[in-house]
Amino acid sequence: MDDDRPDVLLTGLLFYDLVLTGLGKPPTPGEEIWTGGMGCGPGGIANLAVAASRFGLSTSLATVFGDDFYGEYCRDVLCDQEDIDLSLSRTADGWPTPVTVSLATGHDRALVTHGQEPPYSQDTLMGDPPEARTALVHIEAEPRTWLAKATANGTQIYADVGWDPTQEWSADLLDQLKLCHAFLPNETEAMAYTRTDSAVAALGTLSELVPVAVVTRGGDGAVAVDQTTGEYAEVPALDVDVLDATGAGDVFGASFVAASLGGWPLEERLRFAVLAAGLSVRHHGGALAAPGWYGVDRWWRSLKDPELRRAYGFLADRIPADPGPPVRHAPVTPPAHTSVGPHA
């Protein structure tokens, strides 16, 4: 039996996120803007880890923490509060935990980050990766050695990709999809890498390269093809008030994996992921915006719209009898640590 394998294996760069919301517009040089909304917490790869763990998936994270206030705080939140296995992670002496300030305006945000390249690479952290049911991966131009090892272990790779700052969108990156079970880019990325002019056309190209292809479309929802089952699905986004969209794509990916591990039909997987991402943007972004089963259960119980009740009727049989305790969202400031001196 494979019950002892982690459900999800993750590696990547962790950040301490400070999110400012309620900005009517981005500040201009020399201008000061006051805002009433602020939250803080782990970000970066922590977004995926927390989102997965809050849906009851056993989650193993390999990352690097700085030996500073921010690193200790993030480690405590992930391990003690969110029950994430950090046995593959390391604390680096003298290395500062990266810090990102997110300025959220409407449906978008601007990011300013302070940080340095981590002293341990993904391949060093992973080594010979442990067997896991799935891995959530951010693929980059330079292939990671551990991915091939994980695939050989029987781990199903669910991958996404980021913005290419060179805007060359090299199709060579798509060669890595031969190691992947699923690929979940957004509409802009998908069209750029496939040289197509619509999300559906991009999906058609990607479906020839990977068993499960998903293209997210922001306010237009998402489309997907599962070649292993022959299913196609297209679902709309939810109409929600957006406080901060930071990390919504990560919540989408983690919830899609959770539903996939449950063996759900493709349309249910896609609707569930769209719902989870939609619920996350109503809170300050970063890892702690993830709704988990508790947030999904509260939404379902309060839902009055008959059309949505029909579309999401499958949740009545999917939500656990015990959805767990309320999730903890991003605090305005982190609690003080007695073992760490005051932070100036």
Number of C-alpha atoms within 10 A of each C-alpha: 4 9 8 10 17 18 23 28 27 22 25 19 18 23 28 26 26 24 24 24 21 16 17 11 12 13 12 8 6 5 7 8 10 9 11 8 14 19 22 24 28 27 26 21 24 30 26 29 31 31 33 29 24 26 23 16 20 20 26 25 25 24 24 29 26 22 16 18 19 22 24 17 19 23 21 13 19 22 14 11 12 20 18 22 19 16 11 17 18 16 18 17 11 9 18 20 26 23 20 20 18 25 23 27 19 16 14 13 19 11 13 10 13 12 12 10 10 19 12 15 16 19 15 12 19 23 13 14 19 16 21 25 21 24 27 26 22 17 19 15 15 9 12 15 14 17 24 17 18 23 20 12 15 12 25 21 26 25 21 21 18 12 13 14 7 7 9 9 19 13 12 10 15 19 12 19 18 14 20 23 21 25 30 26 25 20 22 18 21 27 22 19 21 19 14 16 13 15 21 20 15 23 25 16 17 27 19 11 19 21 19 25 26 30 26 27 17 19 14 13 19 24 23 27 25 19 14 10 11 10 13 16 17 18 18 16 18 18 8 13 13 18 21 27 24 29 25 26 24 27 32 28 28 29 31 26 25 25 20 15 15 11 11 16 15 23 18 22 23 28 26 22 28 28 23 28 28 26 23 33 24 17 21 31 32 36 30 29 30 37 31 26 23 18 19 18 21 13 14 16 10 8 12 10 8 10 9 12 15 9 13 16 14 14 15 13 8 14 15 14 9 9 17 15 10 12 17 12 19 22 13 15 11 15 8 12 11 7 8 11 10 9 8 3
